[in-house]
Amino acid sequence: MRNGQGAASAPELRAADPEAEPPASGQLPPDRTQAILEATKQVGAILKRAGHKFALAGSVAVYAHGGSGRLRHDADFCVLPEEAEAVAGSLRSAGLTVRVPPEDWLVKTSCFGQDVDIIFELAHQPVTVDLLARAEELSVDSVHMPVLSATDLLVNLNTAFSEHHCDFGAVLPVARTLREKVDWGEVRRRCGDEPMPAAFLFLLERLNVIDPPQEQP
């Protein structure tokens, strides 16, 4: 893995035949949001049938928790690093093309013309069994699948902040929408010591999105 953390190196993954076609599934959905949802359901169904441990992440996970109904980005799935090769094989067997990007923490595929990221490292940390065990079974446009918990979603969004990536405006609506489902004490415990997450949490307090931490007696 990256950053010299001592984790196992990324698995060897073979790119599929670039001429391979996705499974036949009728006409494309009429809009981008529906196309992303259909891609999510298709890939989620493949992973479920193959018995892989996984959880939906990213903007579609926020949608599943009750977030914005307009999706503009790709679908993200978390899998265990040691299962990444097997997951890629299941996608290829279903007729999807698997691409290996330069980044060493994910592989990519496409479905219904939408990008789908298969991620085995979040915020510089390997995806773990515990992370996937905390996922909630939620409906994604009528298809049930494991979705990262709201707390884990906010931890990952906060941990991703840095001096080079600090778009609080993109995460603020997510925090507002999911605030009742998030364990903010756990978010503070896991990432609040870093300057950028701490600044974002302070902003949420000033905007009355969350309460300040309770002072210890």
Backbone as CSV, one residue per row, in Angstrom:
resi,resn,N_x,N_y,N_z,CA_x,CA_y,CA_z,C_x,C_y,C_z
1,MET,0.829,-1.195,0.000,0.000,0.000,0.000,0.871,1.255,0.000
2,ARG,0.229,2.404,-0.040,0.962,3.636,-0.173,1.484,4.126,1.163
3,ASN,2.312,5.177,1.083,2.739,5.963,2.227,3.574,5.174,3.225
4,GLY,4.112,3.997,2.805,5.000,3.261,3.671,4.382,2.814,4.970
5,GLN,3.091,2.468,4.959,2.407,2.105,6.176,2.566,0.636,6.521
6,GLY,3.278,-0.114,5.688,3.539,-1.501,6.020,2.441,-2.444,5.608
7,ALA,1.382,-1.946,4.952,0.313,-2.830,4.514,0.773,-3.597,3.295
8,ALA,0.048,-4.654,2.975,0.400,-5.463,1.819,0.314,-4.636,0.557
9,SER,1.147,-4.931,-0.416,1.132,-4.190,-1.667,-0.131,-4.505,-2.436
10,ALA,-0.477,-3.596,-3.344,-1.691,-3.776,-4.133,-1.594,-5.052,-4.956
11,PRO,-2.704,-5.769,-5.110,-2.664,-7.026,-5.848,-2.374,-6.807,-7.319
12,GLU,-1.806,-7.822,-7.940,-1.587,-7.765,-9.373,-2.928,-7.914,-10.078
13,LEU,-3.258,-6.965,-10.939,-4.539,-6.982,-11.629,-4.295,-6.875,-13.120
14,ARG,-5.008,-7.665,-13.861,-4.825,-7.710,-15.307,-5.979,-6.975,-15.978
15,ALA,-5.641,-6.066,-16.884,-6.683,-5.360,-17.610,-7.384,-6.319,-18.562
16,ALA,-8.691,-6.158,-18.686,-9.457,-7.019,-19.579,-9.297,-6.575,-21.024
17,ASP,-9.786,-7.398,-21.921,-9.788,-7.076,-23.342,-10.529,-5.764,-23.554
18,PRO,-9.878,-4.715,-24.102,-10.548,-3.428,-24.274,-11.731,-3.500,-25.214
19,GLU,-11.849,-4.579,-26.010,-12.985,-4.686,-26.920,-14.194,-5.346,-26.260
20,ALA,-14.041,-5.807,-25.009,-15.155,-6.497,-24.350,-16.331,-5.565,-24.171
21,GLU,-17.534,-6.089,-24.356,-18.752,-5.293,-24.237,-19.426,-5.569,-22.906
22,PRO,-20.099,-4.550,-22.310,-20.845,-4.780,-21.074,-22.041,-5.654,-21.357
23,PRO,-22.623,-6.260,-20.323,-23.772,-7.113,-20.544,-24.932,-6.362,-21.164
24,ALA,-25.664,-7.070,-22.027,-26.830,-6.448,-22.649,-27.856,-6.112,-21.581
25,SER,-28.337,-4.888,-21.585,-29.295,-4.478,-20.561,-30.265,-3.427,-21.094
26,GLY,-30.548,-3.463,-22.393,-31.539,-2.556,-22.933,-30.975,-1.171,-23.168
27,GLN,-31.856,-0.220,-23.336,-31.442,1.142,-23.625,-30.880,1.802,-22.377
28,LEU,-30.038,2.807,-22.615,-29.488,3.560,-21.500,-30.587,4.336,-20.790
29,PRO,-30.433,4.555,-19.484,-31.407,5.378,-18.767,-31.442,6.793,-19.339
30,PRO,-32.536,7.531,-19.119,-32.727,8.810,-19.792,-31.898,9.956,-19.245
31,ASP,-31.313,9.847,-18.049,-30.535,10.953,-17.513,-29.334,10.427,-16.755
32,ARG,-28.410,11.354,-16.405,-27.148,10.962,-15.780,-27.381,10.301,-14.427
33,THR,-28.252,10.869,-13.611,-28.511,10.291,-12.296,-28.986,8.855,-12.421
34,GLN,-29.951,8.612,-13.305,-30.483,7.266,-13.449,-29.443,6.317,-14.025
35,ALA,-28.596,6.847,-14.920,-27.529,6.010,-15.478,-26.568,5.567,-14.386
36,ILE,-26.193,6.481,-13.482,-25.295,6.131,-12.381,-25.965,5.117,-11.459
37,LEU,-27.254,5.306,-11.178,-27.966,4.359,-10.323,-28.057,2.982,-10.981
38,GLU,-28.327,2.942,-12.268,-28.406,1.655,-12.957,-27.044,0.957,-12.962
39,ALA,-25.969,1.726,-13.166,-24.627,1.143,-13.111,-24.336,0.607,-11.720
40,THR,-24.735,1.362,-10.697,-24.523,0.925,-9.317,-25.262,-0.377,-9.047
41,LYS,-26.514,-0.454,-9.466,-27.301,-1.661,-9.225,-26.714,-2.857,-9.969
42,GLN,-26.273,-2.625,-11.196,-25.717,-3.726,-11.987,-24.453,-4.280,-11.337
43,VAL,-23.526,-3.389,-10.976,-22.264,-3.840,-10.374,-22.523,-4.427,-8.990
44,GLY,-23.401,-3.797,-8.205,-23.735,-4.341,-6.896,-24.309,-5.744,-7.000
45,ALA,-25.159,-5.968,-7.983,-25.742,-7.294,-8.170,-24.678,-8.325,-8.533
46,ILE,-23.701,-7.928,-9.361,-22.609,-8.840,-9.724,-21.813,-9.227,-8.480
47,LEU,-21.484,-8.243,-7.658,-20.697,-8.518,-6.463,-21.477,-9.370,-5.468
48,LYS,-22.777,-9.109,-5.334,-23.596,-9.911,-4.421,-23.684,-11.357,-4.890
49,ARG,-23.929,-11.568,-6.182,-24.043,-12.931,-6.701,-22.755,-13.711,-6.518
50,ALA,-21.625,-13.010,-6.633,-20.330,-13.688,-6.497,-19.921,-13.883,-5.035
51,GLY,-20.689,-13.320,-4.104,-20.404,-13.510,-2.686,-19.261,-12.676,-2.146
52,HIS,-18.922,-11.566,-2.808,-17.833,-10.714,-2.343,-18.287,-9.823,-1.184
53,LYS,-17.379,-9.560,-0.256,-17.615,-8.550,0.775,-17.366,-7.184,0.140
54,PHE,-18.322,-6.270,0.270,-18.168,-4.949,-0.324,-19.111,-3.980,0.357
55,ALA,-18.920,-2.707,0.074,-19.854,-1.675,0.527,-19.835,-0.540,-0.472
56,LEU,-20.999,0.018,-0.729,-21.115,1.183,-1.591,-20.543,2.393,-0.863
57,ALA,-19.815,3.247,-1.580,-19.203,4.440,-0.992,-19.528,5.650,-1.875
58,GLY,-18.925,6.797,-1.549,-19.019,7.967,-2.398,-20.402,8.600,-2.451
59,SER,-20.646,9.331,-3.543,-21.874,10.115,-3.657,-23.123,9.246,-3.721
60,VAL,-23.023,8.049,-4.288,-24.211,7.188,-4.349,-24.539,6.638,-2.961
61,ALA,-23.514,6.445,-2.119,-23.767,6.051,-0.736,-24.493,7.171,0.004
62,VAL,-24.081,8.405,-0.231,-24.780,9.550,0.375,-26.228,9.575,-0.096
63,TYR,-26.441,9.333,-1.372,-27.798,9.258,-1.917,-28.610,8.182,-1.203
64,ALA,-28.012,7.016,-0.986,-28.721,5.919,-0.327,-29.106,6.277,1.105
65,HIS,-28.305,7.134,1.744,-28.605,7.576,3.108,-29.607,8.732,3.140
66,GLY,-30.061,9.186,1.974,-31.036,10.264,1.933,-30.507,11.571,1.401
67,GLY,-29.325,11.544,0.787,-28.724,12.761,0.254,-29.351,13.193,-1.059
68,SER,-28.682,14.098,-1.726,-29.202,14.708,-2.950,-29.609,13.665,-3.975
69,GLY,-30.725,13.946,-4.658,-31.207,13.036,-5.691,-30.542,13.239,-7.032
70,ARG,-29.630,14.220,-7.136,-28.925,14.467,-8.390,-27.490,13.986,-8.261
71,LEU,-27.132,13.018,-9.082,-25.786,12.453,-9.061,-25.026,12.925,-10.290
72,ARG,-23.789,13.337,-10.078,-22.988,13.848,-11.187,-21.657,13.117,-11.327
73,HIS,-21.357,12.240,-10.385,-20.061,11.571,-10.389,-20.252,10.063,-10.517
74,ASP,-19.148,9.361,-10.525,-19.180,7.923,-10.726,-19.660,7.207,-9.470
75,ALA,-19.819,5.895,-9.595,-20.171,5.052,-8.454,-18.895,4.461,-7.872
76,ASP,-18.870,4.335,-6.543,-17.692,3.817,-5.847,-18.086,2.624,-4.987
77,PHE,-17.292,1.564,-5.053,-17.472,0.393,-4.203,-16.170,0.121,-3.463
78,CYS,-16.278,-0.209,-2.170,-15.114,-0.606,-1.374,-15.044,-2.122,-1.306
79,VAL,-13.855,-2.663,-1.474,-13.633,-4.105,-1.331,-12.343,-4.307,-0.553
80,LEU,-12.159,-5.494,-0.021,-10.928,-5.807,0.699,-9.755,-5.913,-0.280
81,PRO,-8.573,-5.441,0.105,-7.424,-5.524,-0.812,-7.142,-6.943,-1.291
82,GLU,-7.289,-7.905,-0.379,-6.977,-9.289,-0.756,-8.021,-9.902,-1.686
83,GLU,-9.178,-9.234,-1.848,-10.215,-9.740,-2.736,-10.292,-8.960,-4.049
84,ALA,-9.407,-7.992,-4.230,-9.498,-7.131,-5.410,-9.368,-7.919,-6.707
85,GLU,-8.432,-8.872,-6.747,-8.260,-9.678,-7.963,-9.492,-10.510,-8.252
86,ALA,-10.069,-11.122,-7.209,-11.270,-11.935,-7.401,-12.447,-11.081,-7.841
87,VAL,-12.573,-9.880,-7.277,-13.645,-8.972,-7.681,-13.479,-8.591,-9.148
88,ALA,-12.246,-8.265,-9.546,-12.006,-7.930,-10.947,-12.379,-9.098,-11.855
89,GLY,-12.079,-10.323,-11.413,-12.438,-11.492,-12.202,-13.937,-11.660,-12.339
90,SER,-14.682,-11.381,-11.280,-16.144,-11.484,-11.345,-16.724,-10.459,-12.308
91,LEU,-16.152,-9.264,-12.310,-16.630,-8.233,-13.235,-16.339,-8.627,-14.677
92,ARG,-15.145,-9.164,-14.913,-14.807,-9.607,-16.271,-15.717,-10.742,-16.719
93,SER,-16.005,-11.660,-15.798,-16.873,-12.789,-16.146,-18.267,-12.323,-16.512
94,ALA,-18.686,-11.180,-15.940,-20.004,-10.624,-16.257,-19.984,-9.810,-17.550
95,GLY,-18.815,-9.681,-18.182,-18.721,-8.978,-19.455,-18.260,-7.552,-19.365
96,LEU,-17.866,-7.107,-18.173,-17.397,-5.735,-18.016,-15.889,-5.662,-18.222
97,THR,-15.430,-4.561,-18.766,-14.003,-4.315,-18.934,-13.442,-3.743,-17.642
98,VAL,-12.334,-4.292,-17.162,-11.670,-3.796,-15.967,-10.385,-3.096,-16.386
99,ARG,-10.221,-1.867,-15.927,-9.034,-1.079,-16.259,-8.198,-0.857,-14.999
100,VAL,-6.885,-0.879,-15.168,-5.961,-0.671,-14.056,-5.312,0.703,-14.234
101,PRO,-5.729,1.711,-13.442,-5.173,3.059,-13.588,-3.807,3.164,-12.918
102,PRO,-3.107,4.289,-13.094,-1.802,4.449,-12.428,-1.907,4.415,-10.909
103,GLU,-3.010,4.910,-10.352,-3.176,4.872,-8.903,-3.203,3.414,-8.433
104,ASP,-2.575,3.172,-7.277,-2.440,1.786,-6.820,-3.453,1.422,-5.747
105,TRP,-4.574,2.158,-5.689,-5.556,1.894,-4.641,-6.950,1.601,-5.190
106,LEU,-7.070,1.407,-6.487,-8.371,1.099,-7.074,-8.196,0.502,-8.450
107,VAL,-9.281,-0.101,-8.950,-9.417,-0.444,-10.359,-10.722,0.168,-10.844
108,LYS,-10.871,0.238,-12.161,-12.026,0.906,-12.732,-12.749,-0.008,-13.717
109,THR,-14.049,0.193,-13.809,-14.830,-0.436,-14.854,-15.870,0.575,-15.321
110,SER,-16.680,0.196,-16.293,-17.741,1.061,-16.790,-19.000,0.245,-16.985
111,CYS,-20.136,0.887,-16.771,-21.428,0.235,-16.962,-22.448,1.307,-17.304
112,PHE,-23.270,1.068,-18.309,-24.219,2.063,-18.793,-23.532,3.388,-19.113
113,GLY,-22.302,3.309,-19.582,-21.559,4.512,-19.940,-21.035,5.299,-18.764
114,GLN,-21.147,4.751,-17.550,-20.705,5.455,-16.346,-19.486,4.764,-15.743
115,ASP,-18.570,5.563,-15.217,-17.398,5.008,-14.553,-17.792,4.428,-13.200
116,VAL,-17.194,3.307,-12.858,-17.390,2.674,-11.555,-16.002,2.375,-10.997
117,ASP,-15.725,2.891,-9.794,-14.443,2.671,-9.144,-14.570,1.555,-8.109
118,ILE,-13.651,0.620,-8.157,-13.561,-0.460,-7.173,-12.345,-0.143,-6.308
119,ILE,-12.601,0.282,-5.083,-11.583,0.887,-4.228,-11.169,-0.096,-3.134
120,PHE,-9.870,-0.265,-2.926,-9.433,-1.086,-1.808,-8.557,-0.314,-0.825
121,GLU,-8.540,1.016,-0.952,-7.865,1.880,0.020,-8.615,3.191,0.093
122,LEU,-9.015,3.608,1.303,-9.735,4.859,1.529,-8.907,5.762,2.425
123,ALA,-8.701,7.008,1.983,-7.967,7.985,2.792,-6.643,7.405,3.292
124,HIS,-5.915,6.769,2.385,-4.576,6.225,2.645,-4.572,5.024,3.591
125,GLN,-5.734,4.436,3.829,-5.816,3.272,4.700,-6.500,2.133,3.954
126,PRO,-6.018,0.882,4.110,-6.678,-0.235,3.427,-8.105,-0.410,3.915
127,VAL,-8.987,-0.807,3.023,-10.344,-1.196,3.410,-10.238,-2.428,4.306
128,THR,-10.976,-2.420,5.413,-10.860,-3.495,6.400,-12.187,-4.235,6.556
129,VAL,-12.087,-5.407,7.162,-13.284,-6.184,7.481,-14.192,-5.395,8.413
130,ASP,-13.606,-4.686,9.390,-14.414,-3.905,10.335,-15.183,-2.799,9.620
131,LEU,-14.549,-2.125,8.680,-15.233,-1.070,7.929,-16.441,-1.642,7.191
132,LEU,-16.254,-2.768,6.515,-17.354,-3.362,5.768,-18.427,-3.908,6.707
133,ALA,-18.020,-4.373,7.894,-19.000,-4.902,8.856,-19.907,-3.806,9.386
134,ARG,-19.421,-2.569,9.407,-20.246,-1.448,9.883,-21.212,-0.945,8.817
135,ALA,-21.097,-1.432,7.599,-21.983,-0.979,6.519,-23.432,-1.342,6.834
136,GLU,-24.353,-0.531,6.319,-25.782,-0.744,6.513,-26.406,-1.257,5.220
137,GLU,-27.347,-2.170,5.351,-28.072,-2.666,4.182,-29.151,-1.649,3.835
138,LEU,-28.984,-0.958,2.709,-29.916,0.094,2.317,-30.397,-0.142,0.893
139,SER,-31.516,0.483,0.578,-32.066,0.393,-0.773,-31.426,1.445,-1.665
140,VAL,-30.934,1.002,-2.796,-30.405,1.909,-3.814,-31.306,1.785,-5.029
141,ASP,-32.267,2.689,-5.135,-33.220,2.646,-6.241,-33.866,1.264,-6.332
142,SER,-34.309,0.762,-5.172,-35.067,-0.493,-5.009,-34.198,-1.745,-4.926
143,VAL,-32.882,-1.628,-5.078,-31.997,-2.774,-4.920,-31.231,-2.622,-3.612
144,HIS,-31.323,-3.609,-2.725,-30.650,-3.536,-1.441,-29.202,-3.997,-1.549
145,MET,-28.315,-3.253,-0.889,-26.903,-3.609,-0.870,-26.251,-2.945,0.319
146,PRO,-25.072,-3.435,0.763,-24.371,-2.791,1.879,-23.827,-1.427,1.471
147,VAL,-24.023,-0.448,2.364,-23.610,0.935,2.128,-22.793,1.387,3.334
148,LEU,-21.669,2.047,3.096,-20.870,2.550,4.203,-21.733,3.345,5.168
149,SER,-21.469,3.219,6.472,-22.232,3.970,7.459,-22.025,5.466,7.256
150,ALA,-22.989,6.255,7.705,-22.887,7.706,7.573,-21.654,8.226,8.308
151,THR,-21.337,7.644,9.462,-20.148,8.067,10.211,-18.890,7.800,9.415
152,ASP,-18.771,6.605,8.831,-17.580,6.293,8.037,-17.488,7.181,6.803
153,LEU,-18.614,7.502,6.194,-18.590,8.409,5.044,-18.022,9.768,5.434
154,LEU,-18.470,10.313,6.576,-17.974,11.635,6.991,-16.522,11.570,7.439
155,VAL,-16.124,10.481,8.075,-14.711,10.336,8.431,-13.854,10.355,7.174
156,ASN,-14.264,9.609,6.163,-13.461,9.538,4.935,-13.431,10.870,4.204
157,LEU,-14.555,11.576,4.176,-14.585,12.884,3.527,-13.689,13.877,4.264
158,ASN,-13.713,13.834,5.590,-12.881,14.743,6.382,-11.402,14.397,6.259
159,THR,-11.100,13.114,6.282,-9.702,12.696,6.207,-9.084,13.047,4.853
160,ALA,-9.921,13.157,3.838,-9.413,13.470,2.500,-8.992,14.932,2.355
161,PHE,-9.417,15.810,3.288,-9.021,17.213,3.205,-7.515,17.350,3.377
162,SER,-6.926,18.256,2.605,-5.506,18.560,2.731,-5.294,19.985,2.238
163,GLU,-4.061,20.449,2.301,-3.765,21.787,1.802,-4.014,21.896,0.304
164,HIS,-3.986,20.769,-0.394,-4.183,20.779,-1.840,-5.603,20.404,-2.233
165,HIS,-6.383,19.923,-1.283,-7.781,19.552,-1.554,-8.591,19.912,-0.311
166,CYS,-9.277,21.050,-0.395,-9.952,21.558,0.795,-11.286,22.197,0.398
167,ASP,-12.113,21.444,-0.313,-13.391,21.962,-0.806,-14.473,21.719,0.247
168,PHE,-14.519,22.571,1.268,-15.527,22.430,2.306,-16.940,22.562,1.734
169,GLY,-17.086,23.385,0.689,-18.414,23.621,0.124,-19.051,22.370,-0.441
170,ALA,-18.232,21.430,-0.938,-18.784,20.199,-1.499,-19.247,19.241,-0.413
171,VAL,-18.601,19.291,0.763,-18.921,18.348,1.838,-19.978,18.898,2.783
172,LEU,-20.118,20.222,2.843,-21.084,20.839,3.752,-22.509,20.329,3.545
173,PRO,-23.023,20.233,2.306,-24.386,19.703,2.133,-24.523,18.261,2.608
174,VAL,-23.460,17.470,2.458,-23.493,16.082,2.927,-23.606,16.056,4.446
175,ALA,-22.803,16.889,5.117,-22.854,16.947,6.579,-24.225,17.396,7.059
176,ARG,-24.810,18.378,6.385,-26.152,18.843,6.776,-27.175,17.722,6.632
177,THR,-27.128,17.018,5.522,-28.127,15.995,5.239,-28.017,14.807,6.188
178,LEU,-26.788,14.393,6.483,-26.578,13.164,7.241,-26.327,13.410,8.734
179,ARG,-26.414,14.634,9.188,-25.949,14.961,10.546,-26.626,14.131,11.631
180,GLU,-27.904,13.786,11.436,-28.605,13.019,12.466,-28.179,11.552,12.485
181,LYS,-27.529,11.100,11.429,-27.116,9.699,11.347,-25.643,9.498,11.697
182,VAL,-24.930,10.599,11.930,-23.485,10.546,12.127,-23.153,10.610,13.611
183,ASP,-22.206,9.779,14.048,-21.644,9.865,15.391,-20.494,10.876,15.321
184,TRP,-20.802,12.142,15.643,-19.814,13.199,15.475,-18.663,13.068,16.470
185,GLY,-18.928,12.497,17.634,-17.843,12.230,18.559,-16.826,11.274,17.967
186,GLU,-17.322,10.260,17.242,-16.430,9.313,16.581,-15.674,9.988,15.443
187,VAL,-16.332,10.882,14.713,-15.641,11.619,13.648,-14.502,12.444,14.236
188,ARG,-14.791,13.143,15.340,-13.741,13.944,15.985,-12.596,13.057,16.478
189,ARG,-12.945,11.918,17.058,-11.928,11.030,17.600,-11.000,10.518,16.508
190,ARG,-11.553,10.216,15.348,-10.774,9.565,14.309,-10.030,10.524,13.392
191,CYS,-10.476,11.780,13.290,-9.772,12.674,12.363,-9.684,14.123,12.832
192,GLY,-10.242,14.448,14.001,-10.310,15.839,14.431,-8.994,16.445,14.857
193,ASP,-7.933,15.650,15.034,-6.635,16.203,15.409,-5.889,16.796,14.226
194,GLU,-6.299,16.458,13.013,-5.663,17.012,11.818,-6.224,18.402,11.534
195,PRO,-5.410,19.330,11.038,-5.860,20.723,10.926,-7.044,20.942,9.996
196,MET,-7.064,20.314,8.831,-8.156,20.563,7.894,-9.482,19.976,8.384
197,PRO,-9.523,18.716,8.829,-10.767,18.222,9.411,-11.221,19.038,10.619
198,ALA,-10.270,19.453,11.470,-10.629,20.256,12.635,-11.259,21.578,12.212
199,ALA,-10.718,22.188,11.144,-11.284,23.447,10.652,-12.701,23.230,10.119
200,PHE,-12.929,22.115,9.432,-14.264,21.843,8.900,-15.255,21.587,10.030
201,LEU,-14.845,20.838,11.041,-15.730,20.584,12.180,-16.060,21.891,12.906
202,PHE,-15.087,22.789,13.022,-15.342,24.095,13.638,-16.352,24.885,12.801
203,LEU,-16.217,24.817,11.472,-17.175,25.487,10.599,-18.586,24.933,10.816
204,LEU,-18.713,23.613,10.931,-20.028,23.015,11.175,-20.618,23.491,12.502
205,GLU,-19.770,23.667,13.496,-20.249,24.179,14.779,-20.748,25.614,14.635
206,ARG,-19.979,26.460,13.957,-20.358,27.868,13.803,-21.632,28.024,12.983
207,LEU,-21.876,27.087,12.067,-23.092,27.127,11.250,-24.258,26.398,11.920
208,ASN,-24.044,25.931,13.154,-25.078,25.223,13.921,-25.544,23.935,13.243
209,VAL,-24.647,23.343,12.465,-24.957,22.038,11.884,-24.774,20.956,12.943
210,ILE,-23.722,21.093,13.756,-23.453,20.158,14.844,-23.202,20.937,16.115
211,ASP,-23.314,20.266,17.248,-23.035,20.893,18.544,-21.543,20.836,18.824
212,PRO,-21.021,21.824,19.564,-19.627,21.739,19.985,-19.410,20.532,20.882
213,PRO,-18.181,20.048,20.962,-17.926,18.907,21.851,-18.191,19.281,23.303
214,GLN,-18.661,18.338,24.065,-18.918,18.562,25.476,-17.599,18.680,26.225
215,GLU,-17.500,19.686,27.090,-16.298,19.829,27.894,-16.236,18.748,28.955
216,GLN,-15.054,18.217,29.142,-14.873,17.183,30.156,-14.888,17.821,31.541
217,PRO,-15.607,17.213,32.523,-15.644,17.780,33.871,-14.271,17.724,34.528
